[in-house]
Amino acid sequence: MSVNLANFKNILDRCQQSNAKLVAVSKIKPIADILHLYNASQRDFGENYVQELIDKQSRLPADIRWHFIGHLQSNKVKYIAPFVHLIHGVDSLKLLKEISKQGQKNSRVINCLLQVFIATEETKFGLDESELEEIIQAVHNHPGSFSHVHIRGLMGMGSFSDDLTLVRNEFKKLKALFDRRKESIPAKPWDILSMGMSGDYTIALEEGSTMIRVGSLLFGARL
């Protein structure tokens, strides 16, 4: 059993101080480890792979809130639409339309975050500011096409770097963008800023993150 309960309690304390939520990233981790953390009170778990998420959801307690945090292909939305709690990485209008379509088929509104590209690595996904604006305007102008999605905020991944000033500035930029959009969003809650992982979550919380995604500090390094 590789679950680190001491780290879990420390991270929870930091989240509570910042009024933020912890998503335990459980990808490639066994059912037993997830149950161990579940029994310690954790309810929000994040997965990167659709097939793995479907399998775990079918075998674990029904009150777990499942977050899809990987790069989601449009043709796989239908498999998680019946139960997913929050999709973190929406990076195209096509994907958002498909999520709404599958939400309608399942008679539910699916919560989503728009993923913004803030890092220096080209391998990371996400929208630039103009693309973000285009999606928000499309949803505003054509609400019927997006009636079964609820955009709750933004997600971003900082650079994988030892330069903590660089990472902090990336988070500052995303927080500023989040705040600017919040001023123009209608009555629906725009309340989730998902940024910060095992290596940089403390900086993210300091810069205003409301949701962190932590895996290796809780479950140990992935082999």
NORSUL-V600262 format. One record per pair of residues at least 4 apart in sequence whose C-alpha atoms are under 6 Angstrom apart, sorted by the first residue. I is the first residue (numbers start at 1). GAP is how many residues later the second one is. If there is no record, write none. Layout:
[[I | GAP] [I | GAP]]
This chain:
[[2 | 217] [2 | 218] [3 | 215] [3 | 216] [4 | 214] [8 | 210] [15 | 4] [15 | 5] [20 | 190] [20 | 191] [21 | 190] [22 | 189] [22 | 190] [23 | 21] [23 | 22] [23 | 190] [24 | 21] [24 | 22] [24 | 190] [24 | 191] [25 | 20] [25 | 21] [25 | 189] [25 | 190] [26 | 20] [26 | 21] [27 | 20] [35 | 4] [37 | 5] [38 | 4] [43 | 21] [43 | 22] [44 | 21] [45 | 21] [45 | 22] [46 | 20] [46 | 21] [46 | 22] [47 | 6] [47 | 21] [47 | 22] [48 | 20] [48 | 21] [48 | 22] [53 | 4] [56 | 4] [65 | 20] [66 | 18] [66 | 19] [67 | 18] [67 | 19] [67 | 20] [68 | 19] [69 | 19] [69 | 20] [74 | 21] [77 | 4] [78 | 24] [80 | 4] [82 | 24] [86 | 25] [86 | 26] [87 | 25] [88 | 24] [88 | 25] [89 | 26] [90 | 24] [90 | 25] [91 | 24] [91 | 35] [91 | 36] [93 | 42] [99 | 4] [100 | 46] [100 | 48] [100 | 49] [103 | 4] [103 | 5] [103 | 6] [103 | 7] [103 | 45] [104 | 44] [109 | 39] [109 | 40] [110 | 39] [111 | 38] [111 | 39] [112 | 38] [112 | 39] [112 | 40] [113 | 38] [113 | 39] [113 | 40] [113 | 41] [113 | 42] [114 | 40] [114 | 41] [115 | 11] [115 | 39] [115 | 40] [115 | 41] [116 | 10] [116 | 11] [116 | 40] [117 | 9] [117 | 10] [117 | 11] [118 | 52] [119 | 39] [119 | 40] [120 | 39] [127 | 4] [127 | 5] [137 | 4] [138 | 4] [139 | 4] [143 | 4] [152 | 38] [152 | 39] [152 | 40] [153 | 37] [153 | 38] [153 | 39] [153 | 40] [154 | 39] [155 | 38] [155 | 39] [155 | 40] [156 | 39] [158 | 9] [164 | 4] [172 | 35] [192 | 18] [193 | 16] [193 | 17] [194 | 17] [194 | 18] [195 | 14] [195 | 17] [196 | 4] [196 | 5] [196 | 8] [196 | 16] [197 | 4] [197 | 15] [197 | 16] [197 | 17] [198 | 16] [198 | 19] [204 | 5] [205 | 4] [215 | 4] [216 | 4] [216 | 5]]
